[in-house]
Amino acid sequence: MFFAGQTMAKRTLILAFMALLALWTLTAYAQDTTSQDDSTSSAKPVLPAPSDNTGNGKDVAATATPLPMSNTPASRVSTVLPSTYVVGVGDVLDINVWKEGELSKTVPVRPDGMITLPLIGEIKASGLTPVQLQDQLTAALEKVVSEPQVTVMVVSVNSLSFNIVGSVLKPGYYPLTKPVTVLDAIALTGGFRDFAKQNKIYVLRTKPDGTQERLKFNYKQVIKGKNMSQNILLQPRDTLVIP
């Protein structure tokens, strides 16, 4: 009986020692993990995610609406196709002749539709695509340069615009890089001035033969849904007149 009691006591002591050893190991591990976390936090602080200021805690990056593309001249130039775009008055062209720096120029298209280049002189650019103009310049330079390689690029689109004059808040030139009706154009100006003759508006348009035609527009009728055919799409170099 005595030896049985001793055996039971030894077992109890061994179990107690093992329990203390396990507790000590867990405590040491927890302290080491905490110190590592603290050092990491001090080295690389974690900033809270931006809030959308609504109190719902959503991440701004996940809910933000993409910004629209700006309608800058650079973005307009990126849409110009050399094989289809027709050069107009006011456009700026970059003429590059390979290995001929003195012949390479950046030139504007003058009001008469012409450009001027060394060795070539004046040549008509308006009404041609960049590819067509490139071919004409190559043919002209072949007389003075051996195997010329010409590249024509539109670096500034200024011919795609229309003009608004008269009794509006913001008259002037406006870009025509997307379809714009007469109503759209009036909205762009901010509206009419006092005493504007809204029933006598008209569009001045130049025909291919150089003559001008007058296209009438009665604002009061159109906003009532009458004679909607008057609300035409504007074309480059149109002039919208508000008496």
Phi and psi restraints in degrees (value plus and minus 20) as a CYANA .aco file:
   2 PHE   PHI     -84.0   -44.0
   2 PHE   PSI     -63.9   -23.9
   3 PHE   PHI     -87.7   -47.7
   3 PHE   PSI     -52.8   -12.8
   4 ALA   PHI     -84.9   -44.9
   4 ALA   PSI     -59.0   -19.0
   5 GLY   PHI     -85.5   -45.5
   5 GLY   PSI     -58.8   -18.8
   6 GLN   PHI     -83.6   -43.6
   6 GLN   PSI     -63.5   -23.5
   7 THR   PHI     -80.4   -40.4
   7 THR   PSI     -62.0   -22.0
   8 MET   PHI     -84.5   -44.5
   8 MET   PSI     -58.7   -18.7
   9 ALA   PHI     -86.6   -46.6
   9 ALA   PSI     -61.2   -21.2
  10 LYS   PHI     -82.2   -42.2
  10 LYS   PSI     -62.3   -22.3
  11 ARG   PHI     -82.6   -42.6
  11 ARG   PSI     -59.9   -19.9
  12 THR   PHI     -83.4   -43.4
  12 THR   PSI     -64.1   -24.1
  13 LEU   PHI     -83.7   -43.7
  13 LEU   PSI     -60.5   -20.5
  14 ILE   PHI     -83.7   -43.7
  14 ILE   PSI     -64.4   -24.4
  15 LEU   PHI     -82.8   -42.8
  15 LEU   PSI     -61.6   -21.6
  16 ALA   PHI     -83.6   -43.6
  16 ALA   PSI     -61.8   -21.8
  17 PHE   PHI     -83.0   -43.0
  17 PHE   PSI     -62.7   -22.7
  18 MET   PHI     -84.6   -44.6
  18 MET   PSI     -58.4   -18.4
  19 ALA   PHI     -84.4   -44.4
  19 ALA   PSI     -62.6   -22.6
  20 LEU   PHI     -84.5   -44.5
  20 LEU   PSI     -59.0   -19.0
  21 LEU   PHI     -84.0   -44.0
  21 LEU   PSI     -61.2   -21.2
  22 ALA   PHI     -85.4   -45.4
  22 ALA   PSI     -62.1   -22.1
  23 LEU   PHI     -83.2   -43.2
  23 LEU   PSI     -61.2   -21.2
  24 TRP   PHI     -84.4   -44.4
  24 TRP   PSI     -60.0   -20.0
  25 THR   PHI     -84.0   -44.0
  25 THR   PSI     -64.8   -24.8
  26 LEU   PHI     -83.8   -43.8
  26 LEU   PSI     -59.7   -19.7
  27 THR   PHI     -85.0   -45.0
  27 THR   PSI     -63.9   -23.9
  28 ALA   PHI     -83.5   -43.5
  28 ALA   PSI     -60.9   -20.9
  29 TYR   PHI     -83.1   -43.1
  29 TYR   PSI     -62.2   -22.2
  30 ALA   PHI     -84.5   -44.5
  30 ALA   PSI     -60.4   -20.4
  31 GLN   PHI     -85.4   -45.4
  31 GLN   PSI     -59.7   -19.7
  32 ASP   PHI     -85.7   -45.7
  32 ASP   PSI     -61.2   -21.2
  33 THR   PHI     -84.4   -44.4
  33 THR   PSI     -61.0   -21.0
  34 THR   PHI     -83.5   -43.5
  34 THR   PSI     -62.3   -22.3
  35 SER   PHI     -85.1   -45.1
  35 SER   PSI     -56.5   -16.5
  36 GLN   PHI     -85.9   -45.9
  36 GLN   PSI     -61.7   -21.7
  37 ASP   PHI     -82.7   -42.7
  37 ASP   PSI     -61.0   -21.0
  38 ASP   PHI     -84.3   -44.3
  38 ASP   PSI     -61.2   -21.2
  39 SER   PHI     -88.1   -48.1
  39 SER   PSI     -57.1   -17.1
  40 THR   PHI     -86.1   -46.1
  40 THR   PSI     -59.7   -19.7
  41 SER   PHI     -86.6   -46.6
  41 SER   PSI     -58.0   -18.0
  42 SER   PHI     -92.0   -52.0
  42 SER   PSI     -50.9   -10.9
  43 ALA   PHI     -98.2   -58.2
  43 ALA   PSI     -61.3   -21.3
  44 LYS   PHI    -152.2  -112.2
  44 LYS   PSI      65.9   105.9
  45 PRO   PHI     -83.7   -43.7
  45 PRO   PSI     120.3   160.3
  46 VAL   PHI    -114.5   -74.5
  46 VAL   PSI      96.9   136.9
  47 LEU   PHI    -107.4   -67.4
  47 LEU   PSI     124.5   164.5
  48 PRO   PHI     -87.4   -47.4
  48 PRO   PSI     128.3   168.3
  49 ALA   PHI     -85.4   -45.4
  49 ALA   PSI     123.6   163.6
  50 PRO   PHI     -78.4   -38.4
  50 PRO   PSI     122.1   162.1
  51 SER   PHI    -119.7   -79.7
  51 SER   PSI     135.2   175.2
  52 ASP   PHI    -107.8   -67.8
  52 ASP   PSI      -9.4    30.6
  53 ASN   PHI      45.2    85.2
  53 ASN   PSI      -0.6    39.4
  54 THR   PHI    -128.6   -88.6
  54 THR   PSI     -25.9    14.1
  55 GLY   PHI      66.6   106.6
  55 GLY   PSI     -20.0    20.0
  56 ASN   PHI    -114.0   -74.0
  56 ASN   PSI     -22.9    17.1
  57 GLY   PHI      53.6    93.6
  57 GLY   PSI      -7.4    32.6
  58 LYS   PHI     -92.2   -52.2
  58 LYS   PSI     129.9   169.9
  59 ASP   PHI     -97.3   -57.3
  59 ASP   PSI     108.0   148.0
  60 VAL   PHI     -81.0   -41.0
  60 VAL   PSI     -58.3   -18.3
  61 ALA   PHI     -81.7   -41.7
  61 ALA   PSI     -48.3    -8.3
  62 ALA   PHI    -105.5   -65.5
  62 ALA   PSI     -42.0    -2.0
  63 THR   PHI    -131.4   -91.4
  63 THR   PSI     -25.8    14.2
  64 ALA   PHI     -86.9   -46.9
  64 ALA   PSI     123.8   163.8
  65 THR   PHI    -109.4   -69.4
  65 THR   PSI     110.2   150.2
  66 PRO   PHI     -78.6   -38.6
  66 PRO   PSI     122.0   162.0
  67 LEU   PHI     -94.6   -54.6
  67 LEU   PSI     121.5   161.5
  68 PRO   PHI     -88.5   -48.5
  68 PRO   PSI     133.4   173.4
  69 MET   PHI     -90.9   -50.9
  69 MET   PSI     117.3   157.3
  70 SER   PHI     -93.7   -53.7
  70 SER   PSI     131.1   171.1
  71 ASN   PHI    -116.8   -76.8
  71 ASN   PSI      40.2    80.2
  72 THR   PHI    -104.8   -64.8
  72 THR   PSI     141.0   181.0
  73 PRO   PHI     -76.0   -36.0
  73 PRO   PSI     -56.3   -16.3
  74 ALA   PHI     -82.4   -42.4
  74 ALA   PSI     -61.6   -21.6
  75 SER   PHI     -88.4   -48.4
  75 SER   PSI     -50.8   -10.8
  76 ARG   PHI     -89.9   -49.9
  76 ARG   PSI     -58.9   -18.9
  77 VAL   PHI     -84.1   -44.1
  77 VAL   PSI     -53.0   -13.0
  78 SER   PHI     -84.8   -44.8
  78 SER   PSI     -38.8     1.2
  79 THR   PHI    -111.4   -71.4
  79 THR   PSI     -23.0    17.0
  80 VAL   PHI     -96.8   -56.8
  80 VAL   PSI     105.0   145.0
  81 LEU   PHI    -120.9   -80.9
  81 LEU   PSI     102.0   142.0
  82 PRO   PHI     -78.7   -38.7
  82 PRO   PSI     -44.3    -4.3
  83 SER   PHI    -108.4   -68.4
  83 SER   PSI     -34.8     5.2
  84 THR   PHI    -144.7  -104.7
  84 THR   PSI     -49.1    -9.1
  85 TYR   PHI     -87.8   -47.8
  85 TYR   PSI     115.0   155.0
  86 VAL   PHI    -120.5   -80.5
  86 VAL   PSI     100.5   140.5
  87 VAL   PHI     -85.3   -45.3
  87 VAL   PSI     119.6   159.6
  88 GLY   PHI    -150.4  -110.4
  88 GLY   PSI     154.0   194.0
  89 VAL   PHI     -82.0   -42.0
  89 VAL   PSI     113.6   153.6
  90 GLY   PHI      76.1   116.1
  90 GLY   PSI     -38.2     1.8
  91 ASP   PHI     -85.8   -45.8
  91 ASP   PSI     131.1   171.1
  92 VAL   PHI    -131.6   -91.6
  92 VAL   PSI     107.8   147.8
  93 LEU   PHI    -134.4   -94.4
  93 LEU   PSI     121.5   161.5
  94 ASP   PHI    -124.3   -84.3
  94 ASP   PSI      90.6   130.6
  95 ILE   PHI    -119.9   -79.9
  95 ILE   PSI      95.8   135.8
  96 ASN   PHI    -138.7   -98.7
  96 ASN   PSI     103.6   143.6
  97 VAL   PHI    -129.9   -89.9
  97 VAL   PSI      96.2   136.2
  98 TRP   PHI     -78.6   -38.6
  98 TRP   PSI     109.1   149.1
  99 LYS   PHI      44.7    84.7
  99 LYS   PSI      -4.0    36.0
 100 GLU   PHI    -150.6  -110.6
 100 GLU   PSI      55.8    95.8
 101 GLY   PHI     -81.1   -41.1
 101 GLY   PSI     -54.3   -14.3
 102 GLU   PHI     -90.4   -50.4
 102 GLU   PSI     -41.7    -1.7
 103 LEU   PHI    -113.4   -73.4
 103 LEU   PSI     -31.8     8.2
 104 SER   PHI    -105.5   -65.5
 104 SER   PSI     104.7   144.7
 105 LYS   PHI    -162.0  -122.0
 105 LYS   PSI     136.3   176.3
 106 THR   PHI    -128.8   -88.8
 106 THR   PSI      96.9   136.9
 107 VAL   PHI    -151.7  -111.7
 107 VAL   PSI     126.2   166.2
 108 PRO   PHI    -108.4   -68.4
 108 PRO   PSI     133.7   173.7
 109 VAL   PHI    -104.8   -64.8
 109 VAL   PSI      98.7   138.7
 110 ARG   PHI     -91.5   -51.5
 110 ARG   PSI     146.3   186.3
 111 PRO   PHI     -76.2   -36.2
 111 PRO   PSI     -45.0    -5.0
 112 ASP   PHI    -106.0   -66.0
 112 ASP   PSI     -15.8    24.2
 113 GLY   PHI      63.8   103.8
 113 GLY   PSI     -15.0    25.0
 114 MET   PHI    -122.1   -82.1
 114 MET   PSI     138.4   178.4
 115 ILE   PHI    -149.2  -109.2
 115 ILE   PSI     140.8   180.8
 116 THR   PHI    -144.5  -104.5
 116 THR   PSI     110.7   150.7
 117 LEU   PHI    -153.1  -113.1
 117 LEU   PSI     131.0   171.0
 118 PRO   PHI     -79.6   -39.6
 118 PRO   PSI     123.5   163.5
 119 LEU   PHI      49.4    89.4
 119 LEU   PSI     -41.6    -1.6
 120 ILE   PHI    -120.7   -80.7
 120 ILE   PSI     -59.0   -19.0
 121 GLY   PHI      64.4   104.4
 121 GLY   PSI    -160.7  -120.7
 122 GLU   PHI    -108.2   -68.2
 122 GLU   PSI     119.5   159.5
 123 ILE   PHI    -167.3  -127.3
 123 ILE   PSI     122.2   162.2
 124 LYS   PHI     -96.1   -56.1
 124 LYS   PSI     109.9   149.9
 125 ALA   PHI    -133.0   -93.0
 125 ALA   PSI     -55.2   -15.2
 126 SER   PHI     -87.6   -47.6
 126 SER   PSI     123.8   163.8
 127 GLY   PHI      69.1   109.1
 127 GLY   PSI     -25.7    14.3
 128 LEU   PHI    -130.5   -90.5
 128 LEU   PSI     133.6   173.6
 129 THR   PHI    -100.9   -60.9
 129 THR   PSI     139.9   179.9
 130 PRO   PHI     -75.4   -35.4
 130 PRO   PSI     -55.8   -15.8
 131 VAL   PHI     -86.9   -46.9
 131 VAL   PSI     -62.6   -22.6
 132 GLN   PHI     -84.5   -44.5
 132 GLN   PSI     -62.4   -22.4
 133 LEU   PHI     -84.5   -44.5
 133 LEU   PSI     -59.0   -19.0
 134 GLN   PHI     -78.6   -38.6
 134 GLN   PSI     -62.9   -22.9
 135 ASP   PHI     -85.4   -45.4
 135 ASP   PSI     -60.5   -20.5
 136 GLN   PHI     -87.0   -47.0
 136 GLN   PSI     -59.9   -19.9
 137 LEU   PHI     -86.6   -46.6
 137 LEU   PSI     -58.7   -18.7
 138 THR   PHI     -82.0   -42.0
 138 THR   PSI     -64.5   -24.5
 139 ALA   PHI     -83.8   -43.8
 139 ALA   PSI     -58.6   -18.6
 140 ALA   PHI     -89.7   -49.7
 140 ALA   PSI     -56.5   -16.5
 141 LEU   PHI     -98.5   -58.5
 141 LEU   PSI     -39.7     0.3
 142 GLU   PHI     -81.4   -41.4
 142 GLU   PSI     -40.4    -0.4
 143 LYS   PHI     -95.3   -55.3
 143 LYS   PSI     -41.1    -1.1
 144 VAL   PHI    -146.6  -106.6
 144 VAL   PSI     -35.0     5.0
 145 VAL   PHI    -147.5  -107.5
 145 VAL   PSI     118.5   158.5
 146 SER   PHI     -98.4   -58.4
 146 SER   PSI      99.0   139.0
 147 GLU   PHI      28.9    68.9
 147 GLU   PSI      41.8    81.8
 148 PRO   PHI     -88.6   -48.6
 148 PRO   PSI     121.5   161.5
 149 GLN   PHI    -137.6   -97.6
 149 GLN   PSI      88.8   128.8
 150 VAL   PHI    -129.7   -89.7
 150 VAL   PSI     118.6   158.6
 151 THR   PHI    -146.9  -106.9
 151 THR   PSI     111.7   151.7
 152 VAL   PHI    -136.6   -96.6
 152 VAL   PSI     104.9   144.9
 153 MET   PHI    -146.7  -106.7
 153 MET   PSI     119.7   159.7
 154 VAL   PHI    -107.5   -67.5
 154 VAL   PSI      92.9   132.9
 155 VAL   PHI    -118.8   -78.8
 155 VAL   PSI     -34.8     5.2
 156 SER   PHI    -171.3  -131.3
 156 SER   PSI     102.5   142.5
 157 VAL   PHI    -116.5   -76.5
 157 VAL   PSI      89.3   129.3
 158 ASN   PHI    -139.9   -99.9
 158 ASN   PSI     -29.2    10.8
 159 SER   PHI    -102.9   -62.9
 159 SER   PSI     -37.7     2.3
 160 LEU   PHI    -106.4   -66.4
 160 LEU   PSI      54.9    94.9
 161 SER   PHI    -171.9  -131.9
 161 SER   PSI     143.0   183.0
 162 PHE   PHI    -152.7  -112.7
 162 PHE   PSI     144.4   184.4
 163 ASN   PHI    -137.1   -97.1
 163 ASN   PSI     121.7   161.7
 164 ILE   PHI    -143.2  -103.2
 164 ILE   PSI     105.3   145.3
 165 VAL   PHI    -149.3  -109.3
 165 VAL   PSI     136.8   176.8
 166 GLY   PHI      90.9   130.9
 166 GLY   PSI    -168.8  -128.8
 167 SER   PHI    -106.5   -66.5
 167 SER   PSI      45.1    85.1
 168 VAL   PHI    -148.2  -108.2
 168 VAL   PSI     144.5   184.5
 169 LEU   PHI     -91.2   -51.2
 169 LEU   PSI     -56.1   -16.1
 170 LYS   PHI    -152.2  -112.2
 170 LYS   PSI      57.4    97.4
 171 PRO   PHI     -91.7   -51.7
 171 PRO   PSI     144.7   184.7
 172 GLY   PHI     119.6   159.6
 172 GLY   PSI    -189.3  -149.3
 173 TYR   PHI    -109.1   -69.1
 173 TYR   PSI     120.3   160.3
 174 TYR   PHI    -150.1  -110.1
 174 TYR   PSI     122.3   162.3
 175 PRO   PHI     -88.7   -48.7
 175 PRO   PSI     126.7   166.7
 176 LEU   PHI    -140.5  -100.5
 176 LEU   PSI      47.2    87.2
 177 THR   PHI    -119.9   -79.9
 177 THR   PSI     -19.7    20.3
 178 LYS   PHI    -170.9  -130.9
 178 LYS   PSI     143.9   183.9
 179 PRO   PHI     -78.3   -38.3
 179 PRO   PSI     108.8   148.8
 180 VAL   PHI    -152.1  -112.1
 180 VAL   PSI     102.9   142.9
 181 THR   PHI    -109.1   -69.1
 181 THR   PSI     154.5   194.5
 182 VAL   PHI     -82.2   -42.2
 182 VAL   PSI     -62.1   -22.1
 183 LEU   PHI     -81.5   -41.5
 183 LEU   PSI     -62.3   -22.3
 184 ASP   PHI     -78.8   -38.8
 184 ASP   PSI     -64.0   -24.0
 185 ALA   PHI     -83.2   -43.2
 185 ALA   PSI     -61.4   -21.4
 186 ILE   PHI     -84.1   -44.1
 186 ILE   PSI     -58.6   -18.6
 187 ALA   PHI     -84.1   -44.1
 187 ALA   PSI     -56.2   -16.2
 188 LEU   PHI     -83.2   -43.2
 188 LEU   PSI     -49.2    -9.2
 189 THR   PHI    -100.1   -60.1
 189 THR   PSI     -29.1    10.9
 190 GLY   PHI      70.9   110.9
 190 GLY   PSI     -19.5    20.5
 191 GLY   PHI      89.4   129.4
 191 GLY   PSI    -199.8  -159.8
 192 PHE   PHI    -103.9   -63.9
 192 PHE   PSI     135.6   175.6
 193 ARG   PHI    -105.8   -65.8
 193 ARG   PSI     149.1   189.1
 194 ASP   PHI     -80.5   -40.5
 194 ASP   PSI     121.9   161.9
 195 PHE   PHI      50.9    90.9
 195 PHE   PSI      -5.5    34.5
 196 ALA   PHI     -85.1   -45.1
 196 ALA   PSI     117.1   157.1
 197 LYS   PHI    -106.5   -66.5
 197 LYS   PSI      67.2   107.2
 198 GLN   PHI     -89.2   -49.2
 198 GLN   PSI     -37.1     2.9
 199 ASN   PHI    -117.6   -77.6
 199 ASN   PSI     -13.9    26.1
 200 LYS   PHI    -147.0  -107.0
 200 LYS   PSI       7.1    47.1
 201 ILE   PHI     -93.9   -53.9
 201 ILE   PSI     129.5   169.5
 202 TYR   PHI    -172.5  -132.5
 202 TYR   PSI     139.4   179.4
 203 VAL   PHI    -129.7   -89.7
 203 VAL   PSI     107.8   147.8
 204 LEU   PHI    -114.4   -74.4
 204 LEU   PSI     100.6   140.6
 205 ARG   PHI    -145.7  -105.7
 205 ARG   PSI     113.6   153.6
 206 THR   PHI    -109.7   -69.7
 206 THR   PSI     106.1   146.1
 207 LYS   PHI    -100.9   -60.9
 207 LYS   PSI     145.9   185.9
 208 PRO   PHI     -77.1   -37.1
 208 PRO   PSI     -48.4    -8.4
 209 ASP   PHI    -103.9   -63.9
 209 ASP   PSI     -18.3    21.7
 210 GLY   PHI      76.6   116.6
 210 GLY   PSI     -33.7     6.3
 211 THR   PHI    -100.7   -60.7
 211 THR   PSI     142.1   182.1
 212 GLN   PHI    -133.1   -93.1
 212 GLN   PSI     124.9   164.9
 213 GLU   PHI    -139.7   -99.7
 213 GLU   PSI     132.3   172.3
 214 ARG   PHI    -130.7   -90.7
 214 ARG   PSI     100.8   140.8
 215 LEU   PHI    -128.0   -88.0
 215 LEU   PSI      93.7   133.7
 216 LYS   PHI     -95.7   -55.7
 216 LYS   PSI     130.8   170.8
 217 PHE   PHI    -165.5  -125.5
 217 PHE   PSI      98.0   138.0
 218 ASN   PHI    -123.3   -83.3
 218 ASN   PSI      83.4   123.4
 219 TYR   PHI     -80.3   -40.3
 219 TYR   PSI     -62.8   -22.8
 220 LYS   PHI     -83.8   -43.8
 220 LYS   PSI     -54.5   -14.5
 221 GLN   PHI     -92.1   -52.1
 221 GLN   PSI     -64.7   -24.7
 222 VAL   PHI     -84.8   -44.8
 222 VAL   PSI     -60.7   -20.7
 223 ILE   PHI     -90.4   -50.4
 223 ILE   PSI     -33.5     6.5
 224 LYS   PHI    -115.7   -75.7
 224 LYS   PSI     -16.5    23.5
 225 GLY   PHI      64.0   104.0
 225 GLY   PSI      -3.8    36.2
 226 LYS   PHI    -124.9   -84.9
 226 LYS   PSI     124.5   164.5
 227 ASN   PHI      28.5    68.5
 227 ASN   PSI      31.6    71.6
 228 MET   PHI     -86.1   -46.1
 228 MET   PSI     -35.3     4.7
 229 SER   PHI     -84.7   -44.7
 229 SER   PSI     -36.7     3.3
 230 GLN   PHI     -89.7   -49.7
 230 GLN   PSI     -44.3    -4.3
 231 ASN   PHI    -101.0   -61.0
 231 ASN   PSI      49.3    89.3
 232 ILE   PHI     -99.5   -59.5
 232 ILE   PSI     142.4   182.4
 233 LEU   PHI     -98.6   -58.6
 233 LEU   PSI     112.9   152.9
 234 LEU   PHI     -96.3   -56.3
 234 LEU   PSI     131.7   171.7
 235 GLN   PHI    -137.1   -97.1
 235 GLN   PSI     139.5   179.5
 236 PRO   PHI     -73.4   -33.4
 236 PRO   PSI     116.4   156.4
 237 ARG   PHI      54.0    94.0
 237 ARG   PSI     -10.6    29.4
 238 ASP   PHI     -87.3   -47.3
 238 ASP   PSI     131.3   171.3
 239 THR   PHI    -142.2  -102.2
 239 THR   PSI      99.2   139.2
 240 LEU   PHI    -113.3   -73.3
 240 LEU   PSI     100.4   140.4
 241 VAL   PHI    -130.2   -90.2
 241 VAL   PSI     104.1   144.1
 242 ILE   PHI    -135.1   -95.1
 242 ILE   PSI      81.5   121.5
